[in-house]
């Protein structure tokens, strides 16, 4: 699969060459350009190459009776089940009057599974390789009171559907940066 960045870079390089050619043509004629547009393209390409994600400000807990920001992560192979369970978790937290800090979907991860072939099987009877896609949804709860935490966890575990797993972790900067897809530009294109 071709990278979606490749056509953008090719168009940037082509536009840069066109601007450089028109700048040299303008210098020969009567028109003088005030600034170099080629330098702007170099800066834009450099910004594309190095993309830094700012850290998220995580508010501290109000006092000792509440938990810090917690990530309630539901994940599984069936996107519909994961999405419906994440919606249930969101509605449950809202109905329990909990502070919802953020709610988002993480990028799907695809795993290629190679099946071991038994000797002596016909080609049509052999099992092929599989692609398993893991879908994840995250709900961040801020200042979860310790009195409501046990009730919330019990309700989440009781209503967990088949094929969906649940993980609850304290929120970190790595969790925040995990939600973004990095764009890397190969040196050969520049």
Rosetta constraint file for C-alpha pairs under 8 A:
AtomPair CA 2 CA 6 HARMONIC 7.57 0.50
AtomPair CA 4 CA 8 HARMONIC 7.37 0.50
AtomPair CA 5 CA 9 HARMONIC 6.24 0.50
AtomPair CA 5 CA 183 HARMONIC 7.75 0.50
AtomPair CA 5 CA 185 HARMONIC 7.25 0.50
AtomPair CA 6 CA 10 HARMONIC 6.16 0.50
AtomPair CA 6 CA 189 HARMONIC 7.67 0.50
AtomPair CA 7 CA 11 HARMONIC 6.08 0.50
AtomPair CA 8 CA 12 HARMONIC 6.15 0.50
AtomPair CA 9 CA 13 HARMONIC 6.08 0.50
AtomPair CA 9 CA 45 HARMONIC 7.92 0.50
AtomPair CA 9 CA 189 HARMONIC 7.00 0.50
AtomPair CA 9 CA 190 HARMONIC 7.68 0.50
AtomPair CA 10 CA 14 HARMONIC 6.05 0.50
AtomPair CA 10 CA 189 HARMONIC 7.67 0.50
AtomPair CA 11 CA 15 HARMONIC 5.97 0.50
AtomPair CA 12 CA 16 HARMONIC 6.01 0.50
AtomPair CA 12 CA 41 HARMONIC 7.16 0.50
AtomPair CA 13 CA 17 HARMONIC 6.23 0.50
AtomPair CA 13 CA 190 HARMONIC 7.86 0.50
AtomPair CA 14 CA 18 HARMONIC 6.19 0.50
AtomPair CA 15 CA 19 HARMONIC 6.08 0.50
AtomPair CA 16 CA 20 HARMONIC 6.14 0.50
AtomPair CA 16 CA 37 HARMONIC 7.78 0.50
AtomPair CA 16 CA 38 HARMONIC 5.57 0.50
AtomPair CA 16 CA 41 HARMONIC 6.65 0.50
AtomPair CA 17 CA 21 HARMONIC 6.11 0.50
AtomPair CA 18 CA 22 HARMONIC 6.10 0.50
AtomPair CA 19 CA 23 HARMONIC 5.91 0.50
AtomPair CA 19 CA 37 HARMONIC 6.88 0.50
AtomPair CA 19 CA 38 HARMONIC 6.61 0.50
AtomPair CA 20 CA 24 HARMONIC 6.28 0.50
AtomPair CA 20 CA 38 HARMONIC 6.51 0.50
AtomPair CA 21 CA 25 HARMONIC 6.22 0.50
AtomPair CA 22 CA 26 HARMONIC 5.96 0.50
AtomPair CA 23 CA 27 HARMONIC 6.22 0.50
AtomPair CA 23 CA 33 HARMONIC 7.15 0.50
AtomPair CA 24 CA 28 HARMONIC 6.59 0.50
AtomPair CA 25 CA 29 HARMONIC 6.52 0.50
AtomPair CA 26 CA 30 HARMONIC 6.75 0.50
AtomPair CA 26 CA 31 HARMONIC 5.18 0.50
AtomPair CA 26 CA 32 HARMONIC 6.05 0.50
AtomPair CA 26 CA 33 HARMONIC 7.39 0.50
AtomPair CA 27 CA 31 HARMONIC 6.54 0.50
AtomPair CA 27 CA 32 HARMONIC 5.89 0.50
AtomPair CA 27 CA 33 HARMONIC 7.92 0.50
AtomPair CA 36 CA 40 HARMONIC 7.08 0.50
AtomPair CA 37 CA 41 HARMONIC 6.52 0.50
AtomPair CA 38 CA 42 HARMONIC 6.37 0.50
AtomPair CA 39 CA 43 HARMONIC 6.30 0.50
AtomPair CA 40 CA 44 HARMONIC 6.17 0.50
AtomPair CA 41 CA 45 HARMONIC 6.09 0.50
AtomPair CA 42 CA 46 HARMONIC 6.14 0.50
AtomPair CA 43 CA 47 HARMONIC 6.16 0.50
AtomPair CA 44 CA 48 HARMONIC 6.27 0.50
AtomPair CA 45 CA 49 HARMONIC 6.18 0.50
AtomPair CA 46 CA 50 HARMONIC 6.32 0.50
AtomPair CA 47 CA 51 HARMONIC 6.33 0.50
AtomPair CA 48 CA 183 HARMONIC 7.77 0.50
AtomPair CA 48 CA 185 HARMONIC 7.57 0.50
AtomPair CA 49 CA 183 HARMONIC 7.69 0.50
AtomPair CA 49 CA 184 HARMONIC 6.28 0.50
AtomPair CA 49 CA 185 HARMONIC 5.70 0.50
AtomPair CA 51 CA 182 HARMONIC 7.80 0.50
AtomPair CA 51 CA 183 HARMONIC 7.79 0.50
AtomPair CA 53 CA 177 HARMONIC 7.10 0.50
AtomPair CA 55 CA 173 HARMONIC 6.48 0.50
AtomPair CA 55 CA 176 HARMONIC 7.87 0.50
AtomPair CA 56 CA 173 HARMONIC 6.70 0.50
AtomPair CA 56 CA 176 HARMONIC 6.95 0.50
AtomPair CA 58 CA 69 HARMONIC 7.47 0.50
AtomPair CA 59 CA 69 HARMONIC 7.68 0.50
AtomPair CA 60 CA 68 HARMONIC 6.45 0.50
AtomPair CA 60 CA 69 HARMONIC 7.97 0.50
AtomPair CA 61 CA 66 HARMONIC 6.37 0.50
AtomPair CA 61 CA 67 HARMONIC 6.34 0.50
AtomPair CA 61 CA 68 HARMONIC 5.02 0.50
AtomPair CA 61 CA 69 HARMONIC 7.61 0.50
AtomPair CA 61 CA 142 HARMONIC 7.83 0.50
AtomPair CA 61 CA 143 HARMONIC 5.82 0.50
AtomPair CA 62 CA 66 HARMONIC 6.92 0.50
AtomPair CA 62 CA 143 HARMONIC 6.82 0.50
AtomPair CA 65 CA 145 HARMONIC 6.14 0.50
AtomPair CA 65 CA 146 HARMONIC 5.95 0.50
AtomPair CA 66 CA 143 HARMONIC 5.13 0.50
AtomPair CA 66 CA 144 HARMONIC 5.22 0.50
AtomPair CA 66 CA 145 HARMONIC 4.34 0.50
AtomPair CA 66 CA 146 HARMONIC 5.57 0.50
AtomPair CA 67 CA 142 HARMONIC 7.43 0.50
AtomPair CA 67 CA 143 HARMONIC 5.31 0.50
AtomPair CA 67 CA 144 HARMONIC 5.13 0.50
AtomPair CA 67 CA 145 HARMONIC 6.42 0.50
AtomPair CA 67 CA 146 HARMONIC 6.85 0.50
AtomPair CA 68 CA 142 HARMONIC 6.26 0.50
AtomPair CA 68 CA 143 HARMONIC 5.70 0.50
AtomPair CA 68 CA 144 HARMONIC 7.22 0.50
AtomPair CA 68 CA 170 HARMONIC 6.83 0.50
AtomPair CA 68 CA 171 HARMONIC 7.88 0.50
AtomPair CA 69 CA 101 HARMONIC 7.63 0.50
AtomPair CA 69 CA 140 HARMONIC 6.38 0.50
AtomPair CA 69 CA 141 HARMONIC 5.56 0.50
AtomPair CA 69 CA 142 HARMONIC 4.41 0.50
AtomPair CA 69 CA 143 HARMONIC 6.35 0.50
AtomPair CA 69 CA 144 HARMONIC 7.71 0.50
AtomPair CA 69 CA 170 HARMONIC 6.04 0.50
AtomPair CA 69 CA 171 HARMONIC 5.65 0.50
AtomPair CA 70 CA 140 HARMONIC 5.46 0.50
AtomPair CA 70 CA 141 HARMONIC 5.28 0.50
AtomPair CA 70 CA 142 HARMONIC 6.55 0.50
AtomPair CA 70 CA 168 HARMONIC 6.70 0.50
AtomPair CA 70 CA 169 HARMONIC 5.65 0.50
AtomPair CA 70 CA 170 HARMONIC 4.47 0.50
AtomPair CA 70 CA 171 HARMONIC 5.37 0.50
AtomPair CA 71 CA 138 HARMONIC 6.23 0.50
AtomPair CA 71 CA 139 HARMONIC 5.75 0.50
AtomPair CA 71 CA 140 HARMONIC 4.58 0.50
AtomPair CA 71 CA 141 HARMONIC 6.62 0.50
AtomPair CA 71 CA 167 HARMONIC 7.95 0.50
AtomPair CA 71 CA 168 HARMONIC 5.54 0.50
AtomPair CA 71 CA 169 HARMONIC 5.23 0.50
AtomPair CA 71 CA 170 HARMONIC 5.94 0.50
AtomPair CA 71 CA 171 HARMONIC 5.66 0.50
AtomPair CA 72 CA 138 HARMONIC 5.64 0.50
AtomPair CA 72 CA 139 HARMONIC 5.12 0.50
AtomPair CA 72 CA 140 HARMONIC 6.17 0.50
AtomPair CA 72 CA 141 HARMONIC 7.59 0.50
AtomPair CA 72 CA 166 HARMONIC 7.22 0.50
AtomPair CA 72 CA 167 HARMONIC 6.06 0.50
AtomPair CA 72 CA 168 HARMONIC 4.65 0.50
AtomPair CA 72 CA 169 HARMONIC 6.84 0.50
AtomPair CA 73 CA 136 HARMONIC 6.77 0.50
AtomPair CA 73 CA 137 HARMONIC 5.76 0.50
AtomPair CA 73 CA 138 HARMONIC 4.58 0.50
AtomPair CA 73 CA 139 HARMONIC 6.57 0.50
AtomPair CA 73 CA 166 HARMONIC 5.77 0.50
AtomPair CA 73 CA 167 HARMONIC 5.08 0.50
AtomPair CA 73 CA 168 HARMONIC 6.05 0.50
AtomPair CA 73 CA 169 HARMONIC 7.99 0.50
AtomPair CA 74 CA 82 HARMONIC 6.39 0.50
AtomPair CA 74 CA 85 HARMONIC 7.46 0.50
AtomPair CA 74 CA 86 HARMONIC 6.55 0.50
AtomPair CA 74 CA 136 HARMONIC 5.76 0.50
AtomPair CA 74 CA 137 HARMONIC 5.42 0.50
AtomPair CA 74 CA 138 HARMONIC 6.55 0.50
AtomPair CA 74 CA 164 HARMONIC 6.62 0.50
AtomPair CA 74 CA 165 HARMONIC 5.67 0.50
AtomPair CA 74 CA 166 HARMONIC 4.64 0.50
AtomPair CA 74 CA 167 HARMONIC 6.45 0.50
AtomPair CA 75 CA 82 HARMONIC 5.95 0.50
AtomPair CA 75 CA 134 HARMONIC 6.73 0.50
AtomPair CA 75 CA 135 HARMONIC 5.48 0.50
AtomPair CA 75 CA 136 HARMONIC 4.31 0.50
AtomPair CA 75 CA 137 HARMONIC 6.41 0.50
AtomPair CA 75 CA 164 HARMONIC 5.65 0.50
AtomPair CA 75 CA 165 HARMONIC 5.37 0.50
AtomPair CA 75 CA 166 HARMONIC 6.56 0.50
AtomPair CA 76 CA 81 HARMONIC 7.83 0.50
AtomPair CA 76 CA 82 HARMONIC 6.13 0.50
AtomPair CA 76 CA 134 HARMONIC 5.45 0.50
AtomPair CA 76 CA 135 HARMONIC 5.59 0.50
AtomPair CA 76 CA 136 HARMONIC 6.84 0.50
AtomPair CA 76 CA 163 HARMONIC 5.91 0.50
AtomPair CA 76 CA 164 HARMONIC 4.70 0.50
AtomPair CA 76 CA 165 HARMONIC 6.13 0.50
AtomPair CA 77 CA 82 HARMONIC 7.95 0.50
AtomPair CA 77 CA 132 HARMONIC 6.83 0.50
AtomPair CA 77 CA 133 HARMONIC 5.72 0.50
AtomPair CA 77 CA 134 HARMONIC 4.78 0.50
AtomPair CA 77 CA 135 HARMONIC 6.05 0.50
AtomPair CA 77 CA 163 HARMONIC 7.01 0.50
AtomPair CA 77 CA 164 HARMONIC 7.61 0.50
AtomPair CA 78 CA 82 HARMONIC 6.35 0.50
AtomPair CA 78 CA 134 HARMONIC 7.74 0.50
AtomPair CA 78 CA 135 HARMONIC 7.25 0.50
AtomPair CA 78 CA 163 HARMONIC 7.22 0.50
AtomPair CA 78 CA 164 HARMONIC 7.87 0.50
AtomPair CA 79 CA 83 HARMONIC 6.00 0.50
AtomPair CA 79 CA 135 HARMONIC 5.89 0.50
AtomPair CA 80 CA 84 HARMONIC 6.11 0.50
AtomPair CA 81 CA 85 HARMONIC 6.09 0.50
AtomPair CA 81 CA 161 HARMONIC 7.48 0.50
AtomPair CA 81 CA 163 HARMONIC 7.70 0.50
AtomPair CA 81 CA 164 HARMONIC 6.94 0.50
AtomPair CA 82 CA 86 HARMONIC 6.07 0.50
AtomPair CA 82 CA 135 HARMONIC 7.02 0.50
AtomPair CA 82 CA 136 HARMONIC 7.11 0.50
AtomPair CA 82 CA 137 HARMONIC 7.11 0.50
AtomPair CA 82 CA 164 HARMONIC 6.16 0.50
AtomPair CA 83 CA 87 HARMONIC 6.20 0.50
AtomPair CA 83 CA 137 HARMONIC 7.10 0.50
AtomPair CA 84 CA 88 HARMONIC 6.21 0.50
AtomPair CA 85 CA 89 HARMONIC 6.19 0.50
AtomPair CA 85 CA 160 HARMONIC 7.41 0.50
AtomPair CA 85 CA 161 HARMONIC 7.52 0.50
AtomPair CA 86 CA 90 HARMONIC 6.18 0.50
AtomPair CA 86 CA 137 HARMONIC 6.26 0.50
AtomPair CA 86 CA 138 HARMONIC 7.49 0.50
AtomPair CA 86 CA 139 HARMONIC 7.52 0.50
AtomPair CA 87 CA 91 HARMONIC 6.19 0.50
AtomPair CA 88 CA 92 HARMONIC 6.00 0.50
AtomPair CA 89 CA 93 HARMONIC 6.11 0.50
AtomPair CA 89 CA 139 HARMONIC 7.74 0.50
AtomPair CA 89 CA 156 HARMONIC 7.23 0.50
AtomPair CA 90 CA 94 HARMONIC 6.19 0.50
AtomPair CA 90 CA 139 HARMONIC 6.94 0.50
AtomPair CA 91 CA 95 HARMONIC 6.03 0.50
AtomPair CA 92 CA 96 HARMONIC 6.12 0.50
AtomPair CA 93 CA 97 HARMONIC 6.37 0.50
AtomPair CA 93 CA 98 HARMONIC 5.33 0.50
AtomPair CA 93 CA 99 HARMONIC 7.72 0.50
AtomPair CA 93 CA 100 HARMONIC 7.34 0.50
AtomPair CA 93 CA 152 HARMONIC 7.92 0.50
AtomPair CA 94 CA 98 HARMONIC 5.79 0.50
AtomPair CA 94 CA 99 HARMONIC 7.56 0.50
AtomPair CA 94 CA 100 HARMONIC 7.44 0.50
AtomPair CA 98 CA 141 HARMONIC 6.99 0.50
AtomPair CA 98 CA 142 HARMONIC 7.53 0.50
AtomPair CA 98 CA 143 HARMONIC 7.84 0.50
AtomPair CA 98 CA 144 HARMONIC 6.63 0.50
AtomPair CA 99 CA 141 HARMONIC 5.81 0.50
AtomPair CA 99 CA 142 HARMONIC 5.31 0.50
AtomPair CA 99 CA 143 HARMONIC 6.76 0.50
AtomPair CA 99 CA 144 HARMONIC 7.41 0.50
AtomPair CA 100 CA 139 HARMONIC 7.35 0.50
AtomPair CA 100 CA 140 HARMONIC 5.95 0.50
AtomPair CA 100 CA 141 HARMONIC 4.70 0.50
AtomPair CA 100 CA 142 HARMONIC 6.02 0.50
AtomPair CA 101 CA 139 HARMONIC 7.80 0.50
AtomPair CA 101 CA 140 HARMONIC 5.22 0.50
AtomPair CA 101 CA 141 HARMONIC 5.43 0.50
AtomPair CA 101 CA 142 HARMONIC 5.52 0.50
AtomPair CA 102 CA 139 HARMONIC 6.06 0.50
AtomPair CA 102 CA 140 HARMONIC 5.09 0.50
AtomPair CA 102 CA 141 HARMONIC 7.38 0.50
AtomPair CA 103 CA 137 HARMONIC 7.72 0.50
AtomPair CA 103 CA 138 HARMONIC 5.67 0.50
AtomPair CA 103 CA 139 HARMONIC 4.43 0.50
AtomPair CA 103 CA 140 HARMONIC 6.08 0.50
AtomPair CA 104 CA 137 HARMONIC 6.03 0.50
AtomPair CA 104 CA 138 HARMONIC 5.42 0.50
AtomPair CA 104 CA 139 HARMONIC 6.68 0.50
AtomPair CA 105 CA 136 HARMONIC 5.96 0.50
AtomPair CA 105 CA 137 HARMONIC 4.39 0.50
AtomPair CA 105 CA 138 HARMONIC 6.02 0.50
AtomPair CA 105 CA 179 HARMONIC 7.48 0.50
AtomPair CA 106 CA 135 HARMONIC 7.31 0.50
AtomPair CA 106 CA 136 HARMONIC 5.39 0.50
AtomPair CA 106 CA 137 HARMONIC 6.00 0.50
AtomPair CA 106 CA 138 HARMONIC 7.27 0.50
AtomPair CA 106 CA 178 HARMONIC 7.39 0.50
AtomPair CA 106 CA 179 HARMONIC 5.07 0.50
AtomPair CA 106 CA 180 HARMONIC 7.91 0.50
AtomPair CA 107 CA 135 HARMONIC 7.30 0.50
AtomPair CA 107 CA 136 HARMONIC 7.32 0.50
AtomPair CA 107 CA 179 HARMONIC 6.51 0.50
AtomPair CA 107 CA 180 HARMONIC 7.65 0.50
AtomPair CA 107 CA 181 HARMONIC 7.44 0.50
AtomPair CA 108 CA 133 HARMONIC 6.42 0.50
AtomPair CA 108 CA 134 HARMONIC 5.61 0.50
AtomPair CA 108 CA 135 HARMONIC 4.94 0.50
AtomPair CA 108 CA 136 HARMONIC 6.80 0.50
AtomPair CA 109 CA 133 HARMONIC 5.52 0.50
AtomPair CA 109 CA 134 HARMONIC 5.21 0.50
AtomPair CA 109 CA 135 HARMONIC 6.91 0.50
AtomPair CA 110 CA 131 HARMONIC 6.43 0.50
AtomPair CA 110 CA 132 HARMONIC 5.55 0.50
AtomPair CA 110 CA 133 HARMONIC 4.27 0.50
AtomPair CA 110 CA 134 HARMONIC 6.31 0.50
AtomPair CA 111 CA 131 HARMONIC 5.63 0.50
AtomPair CA 111 CA 132 HARMONIC 5.11 0.50
AtomPair CA 111 CA 133 HARMONIC 6.26 0.50
AtomPair CA 111 CA 134 HARMONIC 7.96 0.50
AtomPair CA 112 CA 129 HARMONIC 7.15 0.50
AtomPair CA 112 CA 130 HARMONIC 5.82 0.50
AtomPair CA 112 CA 131 HARMONIC 4.58 0.50
AtomPair CA 112 CA 132 HARMONIC 6.36 0.50
AtomPair CA 113 CA 129 HARMONIC 5.75 0.50
AtomPair CA 113 CA 130 HARMONIC 5.07 0.50
AtomPair CA 113 CA 131 HARMONIC 6.12 0.50
AtomPair CA 113 CA 132 HARMONIC 7.29 0.50
AtomPair CA 114 CA 128 HARMONIC 7.57 0.50
AtomPair CA 114 CA 129 HARMONIC 4.81 0.50
AtomPair CA 114 CA 130 HARMONIC 6.64 0.50
AtomPair CA 115 CA 127 HARMONIC 6.53 0.50
AtomPair CA 115 CA 128 HARMONIC 6.58 0.50
AtomPair CA 115 CA 129 HARMONIC 5.65 0.50
AtomPair CA 115 CA 130 HARMONIC 7.73 0.50
AtomPair CA 117 CA 126 HARMONIC 6.43 0.50
AtomPair CA 117 CA 127 HARMONIC 6.85 0.50
AtomPair CA 118 CA 126 HARMONIC 7.74 0.50
AtomPair CA 121 CA 125 HARMONIC 6.18 0.50
AtomPair CA 121 CA 126 HARMONIC 6.29 0.50
AtomPair CA 122 CA 126 HARMONIC 6.49 0.50
AtomPair CA 140 CA 171 HARMONIC 7.78 0.50
AtomPair CA 144 CA 148 HARMONIC 7.07 0.50
AtomPair CA 144 CA 149 HARMONIC 6.45 0.50
AtomPair CA 145 CA 149 HARMONIC 6.19 0.50
AtomPair CA 146 CA 150 HARMONIC 7.23 0.50
AtomPair CA 147 CA 151 HARMONIC 7.65 0.50
AtomPair CA 148 CA 152 HARMONIC 6.10 0.50
AtomPair CA 149 CA 153 HARMONIC 6.15 0.50
AtomPair CA 150 CA 154 HARMONIC 6.16 0.50
AtomPair CA 151 CA 155 HARMONIC 6.25 0.50
AtomPair CA 152 CA 156 HARMONIC 6.14 0.50
AtomPair CA 153 CA 157 HARMONIC 6.17 0.50
AtomPair CA 154 CA 158 HARMONIC 6.10 0.50
AtomPair CA 155 CA 159 HARMONIC 6.15 0.50
AtomPair CA 156 CA 160 HARMONIC 6.05 0.50
AtomPair CA 160 CA 164 HARMONIC 6.76 0.50
AtomPair CA 160 CA 165 HARMONIC 7.47 0.50
AtomPair CA 160 CA 166 HARMONIC 7.77 0.50
AtomPair CA 171 CA 175 HARMONIC 6.44 0.50
AtomPair CA 171 CA 176 HARMONIC 7.89 0.50
AtomPair CA 172 CA 176 HARMONIC 6.73 0.50
AtomPair CA 173 CA 177 HARMONIC 6.29 0.50
AtomPair CA 174 CA 178 HARMONIC 6.01 0.50
AtomPair CA 175 CA 179 HARMONIC 6.99 0.50
AtomPair CA 176 CA 180 HARMONIC 7.96 0.50
AtomPair CA 185 CA 189 HARMONIC 7.23 0.50
AtomPair CA 186 CA 190 HARMONIC 7.34 0.50
